[in-house]
C-alpha cells in the first residue's frame, strides 16, 4: 500500500498538480485543493 501512495505522489508532483506548499516552490505548477490533490494521487496509483 505504501508503494502505491509513493507512486501516486510522484505522479502528481511530476505532473505539477500539487497543493500550495509545493506550488509555491515549483514553476508552472497547478495549485490544487487538498481534496483535489488526494484525487490526483489516487489517479496516479495505476
C-alpha positions in Angstrom: 0.0 0.0 0.0 2.8 2.4 0.8 4.4 1.9 -2.6 1.1 2.9 -4.2 1.0 6.1 -2.2 4.5 6.9 -3.2 3.7 6.2 -6.9 0.7 8.4 -6.7 2.6 11.3 -5.1 5.4 11.0 -7.6 2.9 11.1 -10.5 1.1 14.2 -9.1 4.4 16.0 -8.5 5.8 15.1 -11.9 2.5 16.4 -13.5 2.9 19.6 -11.5 -0.6 19.2 -10.0 0.1 20.0 -6.3 -1.1 21.8 -3.2 0.0 25.2 -2.1 3.2 24.1 -0.3 4.6 22.5 -3.4 3.1 25.1 -5.8 5.0 28.0 -4.3 8.3 26.1 -4.9 7.5 24.9 -8.5 7.4 26.9 -11.7 4.4 26.2 -13.9 2.6 24.1 -11.4 -1.2 23.9 -11.0 -2.4 24.6 -7.4 -5.0 22.2 -6.1 -7.1 22.0 -3.0 -6.1 19.2 -0.6 -9.1 17.1 -1.7 -8.2 17.6 -5.4 -4.6 16.6 -4.6 -5.9 13.4 -3.0 -7.9 12.6 -6.1 -4.8 13.3 -8.2 -2.7 10.9 -6.1 -5.3 8.1 -6.5 -5.5 8.7 -10.2 -1.7 8.2 -10.4 -1.7 4.9 -8.5 -2.5 2.8 -11.5 
